[in-house]
């Protein structure tokens, strides 16, 4: 039987599934700040860790390069892009606008299940921050969980997809900085903003939810920029 020519371009289902899984895992490493700006990524090492062949990893990396979350250097190495201060400021403005809108929508669209997920995420990070020696990698993961619990409550898959694309670029900077600077967690600014956003969403106050997310994002960005670690 002759097959349509277009079907020749379709990958086998098992390989396509592995590629999707590899993409999701590598994207999560970036979003969670486990890969630092400038850090090189070994395709072979990634394949070994993920327990797959190198082909799905290569496909996943190609997608992340297209997303501009990874880049290929002139010597063909794959690495996390470096970010300038100007680029970080621009990214921060976009995050405030889009994530603030998602938080406002969450206040209007959330249901009981969403509120429970948001409450659990907010309490978990607050509890971690109050420990004598917080687990910073865990705090980073809990911070991400809280933010995405808010954004998922907007019930807009497109918004969440856009925000994930922003976090692919921002994650290596904002979360690596939190891991390296425990005083950011100790100051409690993020904890205070998270509580404000949780309360605003629960009260159905979209403006207050937007303001809380904007304060959280801008506060972290100002701290990072004040340390002067990004190139001019």
C-alpha positions in Angstrom: 0.0 0.0 0.0 1.3 3.4 -0.9 1.4 6.0 1.9 0.9 9.7 1.5 4.2 11.5 1.1 3.5 13.6 4.2 3.5 10.5 6.4 7.2 10.0 5.6 7.8 13.1 7.8 6.0 11.8 10.8 8.3 10.3 13.5 7.5 6.9 15.0 5.3 7.3 18.1 7.7 5.9 20.6 10.5 8.2 19.4 8.2 11.2 19.4 7.1 10.4 22.9 10.7 10.1 24.1 11.5 13.4 22.4 8.6 15.1 24.2 9.7 13.7 27.5 13.3 14.7 27.0 12.2 18.2 26.0 10.0 18.5 29.2 12.9 17.3 31.4 15.4 19.7 29.9 13.0 22.6 30.0 12.3 21.9 33.6 16.1 22.1 34.4 16.1 25.5 32.8 12.9 26.8 34.4 14.1 25.6 37.8 17.5 27.2 37.4 19.5 24.0 37.6 21.4 25.0 34.6 23.4 28.3 34.9 23.9 31.0 32.2 27.0 30.0 30.2 26.9 26.4 31.4 27.5 23.8 28.7 25.2 20.8 28.2 26.5 17.5 27.1 24.0 15.6 25.0 25.6 12.3 25.9 25.5 13.0 29.6 21.9 14.2 29.3 20.9 11.0 27.5 22.5 8.9 30.2 20.7 10.8 33.0 17.4 10.6 31.2 17.9 6.9 30.3 17.3 7.4 26.5 19.4 7.4 23.4 21.0 10.5 22.1 18.5 11.0 19.3 15.5 12.2 21.5 17.9 14.5 23.4 19.2 16.0 20.2 15.6 16.6 19.1 14.8 18.2 22.4 17.9 20.4 22.3 17.0 21.5 18.8 13.6 22.7 20.0 15.2 24.5 23.0 17.6 26.2 20.6 14.7 27.3 18.5 13.1 28.6 21.7 16.3 30.5 22.4 16.5 28.8 25.7 19.8 27.1 24.6 22.4 28.2 22.0 25.0 26.5 19.9 28.5 28.1 20.1 30.8 28.4 17.1 32.6 25.3 18.2 29.3 23.4 18.2 29.0 23.2 22.0 25.5 23.6 23.4 25.1 26.0 26.3 22.7 28.2 28.3 22.8 31.7 26.8 24.4 34.5 28.7 22.0 37.4 29.4 22.9 41.1 29.6 21.3 43.5 32.1 19.4 45.2 29.3 18.0 41.8 28.1 17.1 40.9 31.7 15.2 44.2 32.2 13.3 43.7 29.0 12.4 40.1 30.0 11.3 41.4 33.4 8.9 43.9 31.9 7.4 41.2 29.7 7.0 38.9 32.7 5.3 41.6 34.8 2.8 42.3 32.1 2.0 38.7 31.2 2.3 37.0 34.6 0.5 39.9 36.2 -2.4 39.4 33.8 -2.4 35.7 34.5 -2.7 36.3 38.2 -5.5 38.8 37.7 -7.3 36.1 35.6 -6.7 33.5 38.3 -8.5 35.7 40.8 -11.5 35.7 38.5 -11.4 32.1 37.2 -10.1 30.0 40.0 -12.1 27.2 41.6 -11.8 25.3 44.9 -9.2 22.9 43.6 -7.1 25.8 42.4 -7.3 27.6 45.8 -6.2 24.4 47.6 -3.2 24.0 45.3 -2.2 27.7 45.7 -2.6 27.5 49.5 -0.5 24.3 49.6 2.3 25.8 47.5 2.4 29.1 49.5 2.5 27.3 52.8 5.2 24.9 51.7 7.6 27.7 50.6 6.8 29.7 53.7 7.6 26.7 55.9 10.9 26.1 54.1 11.9 29.8 54.4 11.4 29.7 58.2 13.8 26.8 58.8 17.2 27.7 60.4 18.9 26.3 57.3 16.5 26.3 54.4 17.1 23.9 51.5 17.7 26.4 48.7 17.2 24.1 45.8 13.9 23.0 47.3 13.0 26.6 47.9 13.6 27.3 44.2 11.3 24.4 43.2 8.6 25.6 45.7 8.8 29.1 44.3 8.2 27.8 40.8 5.4 25.6 42.1 3.6 28.5 43.7 3.9 30.7 40.6 2.5 28.1 38.3 -0.3 27.1 40.7 -1.4 30.8 40.3 -1.0 30.7 36.5 -2.8 27.4 36.1 -5.7 28.9 38.0 -6.3 31.3 35.2 -7.5 28.3 33.1 -5.8 29.5 30.0 -3.4 27.0 28.5 -2.1 29.6 26.0 -1.2 31.9 28.9 0.7 29.1 30.7 2.5 28.2 27.5 3.7 31.8 27.0 4.8 32.0 30.7 6.7 28.8 30.5 8.6 30.2 27.4 9.5 33.3 29.5 10.7 31.1 32.4 12.8 29.1 30.0 14.9 32.3 29.6 14.5 33.8 33.1 14.9 30.6 35.1 18.7 30.2 34.9 19.1 33.8 36.1 16.5 34.2 38.8 16.7 30.8 40.3 20.4 30.4 40.2 20.6 33.7 42.0 18.3 32.5 44.7 20.3 29.4 45.3 23.5 31.4 45.6 22.1 34.2 47.8 20.1 32.8 50.8 19.7 36.3 52.1 17.0 36.8 49.4 15.0 34.0 51.0 15.8 35.2 54.5 14.5 38.8 53.9 11.1 37.3 53.3 10.1 39.6 50.4 9.0 36.7 48.2 7.1 35.1 51.1 5.2 38.4 51.8 4.3 38.8 48.1 3.2 35.2 47.8 0.9 35.6 50.8 -0.5 38.8 49.3 -1.2 37.0 45.9 -2.7 34.0 47.6 -5.1 36.2 49.6 -5.9 38.4 46.6 -6.8 35.3 44.5 -8.9 33.8 47.2 -10.8 37.1 47.6 -11.3 37.4 43.8 -9.3 40.7 43.7 -7.7 40.7 40.3 -5.9 44.1 40.7 -4.3 43.0 44.0 -3.2 39.7 42.5 -1.6 41.5 39.6 0.1 44.0 41.9 1.5 41.2 44.1 2.9 39.2 41.2 4.4 42.4 39.8 6.0 43.2 43.2 7.5 39.7 43.5 9.0 39.7 40.0 10.3 43.3 40.2 11.7 42.8 43.7 13.7 39.7 42.6 14.9 41.5 39.4 16.1 44.6 41.3 18.0 42.4 43.7 19.7 40.6 40.8 20.5 43.8 38.9 21.9 45.4 42.1 24.5 42.7 42.4 26.0 43.6 39.0 26.4 40.0 37.9 24.9 40.7 34.4 26.9 42.2 31.6 26.0 45.8 30.5 
